[in-house]
């Protein structure tokens, strides 16, 4: 281990340092608690052996700083004291000290404390490793719960959460965003004619095209079935329509044969665009979704394979 020694007595420092080195550990030596704290912040130490009474910063104050240091692995803390009174020992333990040694230093006592320090330190490192792994797995589960397993786009849950953030910004800062809803034309007929496995391939291909066409800051989601949603922060319906047209053209350029989609006979999509204006009195996720869906319905009515922007009555 790397052990930090703090003692204002040169003789005591030397005795502790030599004893620790004979046992086989490395040492850092500080002349008082304040210097020890500075060294602790700059070096990764496994244990601290500190005198109780020191100028500037005593042993208990040093222990408190060590215990409250952010983002540091657990450091075993041993207090050196000339007082063996149990009340003093209890006070030290309640202040965060792990163990204590009574002066004059006994070599066997020191070795026993350091054996225990190694075990406790190893246990804390193991727990910290398990905690990091648990946090990583929880992060993966969090992402998986918000990802569509087929297309790897965000699912409806993630879309709702992201829209909540955008709506909060719209209310607070008068921001705005546009929302595009995309639907594969005559997808049921495609599944009936080509089979559901081919239908899954189509969904993946369409999702990939949508994701590639999205700009930085835009986000695509699988809304459900053959429907997709694209959210475009700070975009007007006019600029959003440009992106949706690129997506429509990109999917058409895949030239996926769709025998029941006249007149082209290839796979196409229709899309509707709507916007949320942050200046509105109440920002909600529902109006742009409903309006984009209405514009999508209009695109279907007008012949499919086109993009329409919602027009208020």
KEKOL-875307 format. One record per residue (C-alpha): residue in one letter; z, y, x. Coordinates in nm, 3 decimals, padded with zeros to 5 digits. Example, Ala and Ser with C-alpha at 12.3 -4.5 7.8 and 13.67 -1.06 7.14 Angstrom:
<rs>
{'A' {00.780 -00.450 01.230}}
{'S' {00.714 -00.106 01.367}}
</rs>
This chain:
<rs>
{'X' {00.000 00.000 00.000}}
{'X' {-00.026 00.366 00.091}}
{'X' {00.321 00.516 00.059}}
{'X' {00.414 00.883 00.053}}
{'X' {00.752 00.967 00.210}}
{'X' {00.928 01.293 00.120}}
{'X' {01.247 01.389 00.301}}
{'X' {01.367 01.715 00.454}}
{'X' {01.562 01.528 00.725}}
{'X' {01.347 01.447 01.032}}
{'X' {01.574 01.156 01.122}}
{'X' {01.560 01.005 00.772}}
{'X' {01.181 01.047 00.761}}
{'X' {01.140 00.866 01.090}}
{'X' {01.370 00.579 00.987}}
{'X' {01.185 00.524 00.656}}
{'X' {00.842 00.560 00.815}}
{'X' {00.910 00.304 01.088}}
{'X' {01.063 00.060 00.839}}
{'X' {00.762 00.084 00.608}}
{'X' {00.516 00.041 00.894}}
{'X' {00.702 -00.267 01.018}}
{'X' {00.662 -00.421 00.674}}
{'X' {00.288 -00.351 00.697}}
{'X' {00.218 -00.051 00.476}}
{'X' {00.052 00.284 00.552}}
{'X' {00.246 00.610 00.538}}
{'X' {00.200 00.974 00.456}}
{'X' {00.494 01.194 00.549}}
{'X' {00.604 01.524 00.386}}
{'X' {00.887 01.750 00.498}}
{'X' {00.998 01.830 00.142}}
{'X' {00.908 01.781 -00.224}}
{'X' {00.665 02.073 -00.242}}
{'X' {00.458 01.946 00.049}}
{'X' {00.475 01.594 -00.095}}
{'X' {00.331 01.721 -00.423}}
{'X' {00.042 01.888 -00.240}}
{'X' {-00.030 01.568 -00.048}}
{'X' {-00.001 01.358 -00.362}}
{'X' {-00.273 01.561 -00.532}}
{'X' {-00.508 01.518 -00.237}}
{'X' {-00.454 01.148 -00.162}}
{'X' {-00.445 00.826 -00.361}}
{'X' {-00.100 00.681 -00.300}}
{'X' {00.047 00.365 -00.446}}
{'X' {00.415 00.456 -00.414}}
{'X' {00.642 00.749 -00.337}}
{'X' {00.975 00.724 -00.157}}
{'X' {01.157 01.054 -00.197}}
{'X' {01.492 01.196 -00.105}}
{'X' {01.684 01.329 -00.405}}
{'X' {01.811 01.661 -00.264}}
{'X' {01.539 01.869 -00.098}}
{'X' {01.453 02.240 -00.085}}
{'X' {01.176 02.394 -00.300}}
{'X' {01.124 02.075 -00.502}}
{'X' {01.385 01.800 -00.532}}
{'X' {01.319 01.431 -00.591}}
{'X' {01.352 01.439 -00.970}}
{'X' {01.124 01.741 -00.998}}
{'X' {00.869 01.568 -00.776}}
{'X' {00.894 01.255 -00.991}}
{'X' {00.830 01.460 -01.305}}
{'X' {00.516 01.611 -01.153}}
{'X' {00.393 01.268 -01.043}}
{'X' {00.452 01.123 -01.389}}
{'X' {00.270 01.407 -01.566}}
{'X' {-00.026 01.426 -01.326}}
{'X' {-00.343 01.381 -01.532}}
{'X' {-00.595 01.103 -01.468}}
{'X' {-00.394 00.929 -01.198}}
{'X' {-00.314 00.558 -01.181}}
{'X' {00.051 00.460 -01.206}}
{'X' {00.251 00.547 -00.894}}
{'X' {00.572 00.357 -00.820}}
{'X' {00.854 00.602 -00.746}}
{'X' {01.162 00.515 -00.538}}
{'X' {01.444 00.765 -00.498}}
{'X' {01.656 00.784 -00.185}}
{'X' {02.012 00.895 -00.246}}
{'X' {02.342 00.902 -00.068}}
{'X' {02.516 00.866 -00.406}}
{'X' {02.543 00.519 -00.558}}
{'X' {02.723 00.636 -00.871}}
{'X' {02.574 00.459 -01.174}}
{'X' {02.558 00.781 -01.380}}
{'X' {02.337 00.940 -01.116}}
{'X' {02.120 00.629 -01.098}}
{'X' {02.084 00.629 -01.478}}
{'X' {01.986 00.997 -01.473}}
{'X' {01.718 00.919 -01.218}}
{'X' {01.580 00.629 -01.422}}
{'X' {01.570 00.840 -01.736}}
{'X' {01.370 01.099 -01.540}}
{'X' {01.095 00.847 -01.463}}
{'X' {01.214 00.695 -01.135}}
{'X' {01.132 00.323 -01.100}}
{'X' {01.395 00.228 -00.845}}
{'X' {01.639 00.372 -00.592}}
{'X' {01.767 00.309 -00.241}}
{'X' {02.108 00.412 -00.110}}
{'X' {02.140 00.575 00.229}}
{'X' {02.179 00.459 00.501}}
{'X' {01.859 00.262 00.451}}
{'X' {01.881 -00.117 00.449}}
{'X' {01.558 -00.281 00.570}}
{'X' {01.586 -00.584 00.338}}
{'X' {01.655 -00.362 00.037}}
{'X' {01.348 -00.156 00.121}}
{'X' {01.129 -00.464 00.155}}
{'X' {01.254 -00.601 -00.179}}
{'X' {01.175 -00.270 -00.353}}
{'X' {00.827 -00.259 -00.204}}
{'X' {00.751 -00.616 -00.309}}
{'X' {00.842 -00.514 -00.662}}
{'X' {00.636 -00.196 -00.627}}
{'X' {00.329 -00.400 -00.529}}
{'X' {00.368 -00.626 -00.833}}
{'X' {00.418 -00.336 -01.075}}
{'X' {00.131 -00.142 -00.921}}
{'X' {-00.103 -00.444 -00.949}}
{'X' {00.000 -00.494 -01.311}}
{'X' {-00.072 -00.131 -01.397}}
{'X' {-00.411 -00.145 -01.225}}
{'X' {-00.495 -00.461 -01.418}}
{'X' {-00.389 -00.299 -01.746}}
{'X' {-00.591 00.012 -01.664}}
{'X' {-00.897 -00.205 -01.594}}
{'X' {-00.852 -00.386 -01.925}}
{'X' {-00.811 -00.051 -02.101}}
{'X' {-01.137 00.080 -01.953}}
{'X' {-01.316 -00.238 -02.056}}
{'X' {-01.171 -00.213 -02.407}}
{'X' {-01.285 00.149 -02.433}}
{'X' {-01.632 00.047 -02.312}}
{'X' {-01.654 -00.232 -02.570}}
{'X' {-01.526 -00.002 -02.843}}
{'X' {-01.795 00.246 -02.745}}
{'X' {-02.059 -00.026 -02.770}}
{'X' {-01.926 -00.134 -03.110}}
{'X' {-01.926 00.229 -03.225}}
{'X' {-02.290 00.268 -03.118}}
{'X' {-02.395 -00.067 -03.264}}
{'X' {-02.237 00.022 -03.599}}
{'X' {-02.460 00.333 -03.604}}
{'X' {-02.781 00.172 -03.480}}
{'X' {-03.042 -00.006 -03.687}}
{'X' {-03.068 -00.356 -03.531}}
{'X' {-03.442 -00.393 -03.594}}
{'X' {-03.580 -00.056 -03.481}}
{'X' {-03.292 00.058 -03.255}}
{'X' {-03.303 00.399 -03.422}}
{'X' {-02.991 00.553 -03.568}}
{'X' {-02.900 00.414 -03.908}}
{'X' {-02.797 00.599 -04.222}}
{'X' {-02.433 00.618 -04.113}}
{'X' {-02.527 00.794 -03.789}}
{'X' {-02.759 01.025 -03.978}}
{'X' {-02.480 01.126 -04.217}}
{'X' {-02.244 01.196 -03.927}}
{'X' {-02.504 01.400 -03.738}}
{'X' {-02.592 01.596 -04.049}}
{'X' {-02.226 01.678 -04.103}}
{'X' {-02.221 01.838 -03.757}}
{'X' {-02.542 02.031 -03.825}}
{'X' {-02.414 02.146 -04.163}}
{'X' {-02.090 02.268 -04.009}}
{'X' {-02.290 02.471 -03.758}}
{'X' {-02.506 02.602 -04.039}}
{'X' {-02.201 02.724 -04.225}}
{'X' {-02.027 02.869 -03.921}}
{'X' {-02.317 03.015 -03.723}}
{'X' {-02.596 03.042 -03.984}}
{'X' {-02.802 02.783 -03.799}}
{'X' {-03.079 02.595 -03.975}}
{'X' {-03.270 02.270 -03.943}}
{'X' {-03.564 02.090 -04.093}}
{'X' {-03.573 01.733 -04.211}}
{'X' {-03.874 01.507 -04.239}}
{'X' {-03.887 01.190 -04.447}}
{'X' {-04.152 00.934 -04.352}}
{'X' {-04.262 00.634 -04.559}}
{'X' {-04.507 00.359 -04.466}}
{'X' {-04.790 00.352 -04.719}}
{'X' {-04.807 00.040 -04.935}}
{'X' {-04.561 -00.149 -04.713}}
{'X' {-04.468 -00.400 -04.983}}
{'X' {-04.831 -00.501 -05.014}}
{'X' {-04.850 -00.535 -04.635}}
{'X' {-04.552 -00.770 -04.637}}
{'X' {-04.705 -00.971 -04.922}}
{'X' {-05.039 -01.000 -04.741}}
{'X' {-04.924 -01.043 -04.378}}
{'X' {-04.570 -01.180 -04.403}}
{'X' {-04.227 -01.037 -04.329}}
{'X' {-04.237 -01.115 -03.957}}
{'X' {-04.548 -00.903 -03.924}}
{'X' {-04.373 -00.643 -04.139}}
{'X' {-04.084 -00.634 -03.889}}
{'X' {-04.333 -00.582 -03.606}}
{'X' {-04.481 -00.290 -03.798}}
{'X' {-04.139 -00.132 -03.851}}
{'X' {-04.068 -00.156 -03.478}}
{'X' {-04.408 -00.010 -03.391}}
{'X' {-04.367 00.280 -03.635}}
{'X' {-04.013 00.349 -03.513}}
{'X' {-04.132 00.350 -03.151}}
{'X' {-04.407 00.598 -03.232}}
{'X' {-04.167 00.826 -03.417}}
{'X' {-03.918 00.818 -03.127}}
{'X' {-04.189 00.894 -02.869}}
{'X' {-04.321 01.190 -03.064}}
{'X' {-03.978 01.349 -03.116}}
{'X' {-03.897 01.643 -02.896}}
{'X' {-03.576 01.697 -02.704}}
{'X' {-03.303 01.768 -02.957}}
{'X' {-03.483 01.596 -03.244}}
{'X' {-03.336 01.272 -03.377}}
{'X' {-03.499 00.986 -03.567}}
{'X' {-03.326 00.744 -03.804}}
{'X' {-03.419 00.446 -04.015}}
{'X' {-03.321 00.559 -04.362}}
{'X' {-03.374 00.220 -04.522}}
{'X' {-03.654 -00.029 -04.585}}
{'X' {-03.979 00.135 -04.470}}
{'X' {-03.839 00.489 -04.481}}
{'X' {-03.750 00.696 -04.175}}
{'X' {-03.592 01.039 -04.134}}
{'X' {-03.645 01.289 -03.853}}
{'X' {-03.396 01.575 -03.813}}
{'X' {-03.519 01.882 -03.625}}
{'X' {-03.249 02.140 -03.542}}
{'X' {-03.354 02.506 -03.544}}
{'X' {-03.704 02.421 -03.669}}
{'X' {-03.880 02.587 -03.959}}
{'X' {-04.075 02.382 -04.213}}
{'X' {-04.398 02.504 -04.050}}
{'X' {-04.303 02.387 -03.699}}
{'X' {-04.153 02.068 -03.841}}
{'X' {-04.479 01.994 -04.016}}
{'X' {-04.660 02.010 -03.681}}
{'X' {-04.438 01.733 -03.545}}
{'X' {-04.469 01.522 -03.860}}
{'X' {-04.848 01.553 -03.838}}
{'X' {-04.834 01.429 -03.478}}
{'X' {-04.623 01.135 -03.591}}
{'X' {-04.864 01.058 -03.876}}
{'X' {-05.162 01.074 -03.641}}
{'X' {-04.985 00.863 -03.379}}
{'X' {-04.913 00.587 -03.630}}
{'X' {-05.269 00.599 -03.762}}
{'X' {-05.392 00.572 -03.400}}
{'X' {-05.212 00.238 -03.364}}
{'X' {-05.496 00.091 -03.575}}
{'X' {-05.273 -00.175 -03.727}}
{'X' {-05.484 -00.361 -03.982}}
{'X' {-05.354 -00.312 -04.337}}
{'X' {-05.594 -00.497 -04.569}}
{'X' {-05.436 -00.357 -04.887}}
{'X' {-05.435 00.011 -04.782}}
{'X' {-05.768 00.164 -04.882}}
{'X' {-05.977 00.345 -04.789}}
{'X' {-05.910 00.311 -04.412}}
{'X' {-05.777 -00.045 -04.410}}
{'X' {-05.526 00.045 -04.139}}
{'X' {-05.156 00.127 -04.148}}
{'X' {-05.070 00.487 -04.240}}
{'X' {-04.763 00.687 -04.336}}
{'X' {-04.686 00.975 -04.568}}
{'X' {-04.420 01.238 -04.501}}
{'X' {-04.231 01.517 -04.669}}
{'X' {-04.060 01.812 -04.501}}
{'X' {-03.774 02.031 -04.622}}
{'X' {-03.530 02.269 -04.454}}
{'X' {-03.169 02.377 -04.477}}
{'X' {-03.109 02.748 -04.435}}
{'X' {-02.776 02.822 -04.270}}
{'X' {-02.754 03.149 -04.459}}
{'X' {-02.711 02.955 -04.782}}
{'X' {-02.365 02.982 -04.936}}
{'X' {-02.300 02.606 -04.928}}
{'X' {-02.466 02.386 -04.669}}
{'X' {-02.490 02.021 -04.769}}
{'X' {-02.682 01.720 -04.642}}
{'X' {-02.805 01.628 -04.989}}
{'X' {-03.041 01.917 -05.070}}
{'X' {-03.275 01.876 -04.769}}
{'X' {-03.285 01.498 -04.816}}
{'X' {-03.363 01.526 -05.184}}
{'X' {-03.620 01.801 -05.122}}
{'X' {-03.787 01.610 -04.837}}
{'X' {-03.803 01.307 -05.065}}
{'X' {-03.965 01.519 -05.335}}
{'X' {-04.222 01.647 -05.083}}
{'X' {-04.284 01.286 -04.974}}
{'X' {-04.346 01.188 -05.336}}
{'X' {-04.595 01.476 -05.358}}
{'X' {-04.776 01.343 -05.049}}
{'X' {-04.800 01.001 -05.213}}
{'X' {-04.936 01.153 -05.532}}
{'X' {-05.199 01.348 -05.340}}
{'X' {-05.345 01.035 -05.182}}
{'X' {-05.106 00.921 -04.904}}
{'X' {-05.157 00.952 -04.527}}
{'X' {-05.055 01.318 -04.532}}
{'X' {-04.762 01.554 -04.479}}
{'X' {-04.634 01.788 -04.750}}
{'X' {-04.375 02.063 -04.727}}
{'X' {-04.128 02.110 -05.009}}
{'X' {-04.214 02.408 -05.226}}
{'X' {-03.931 02.543 -05.444}}
{'X' {-04.021 02.582 -05.809}}
</rs>
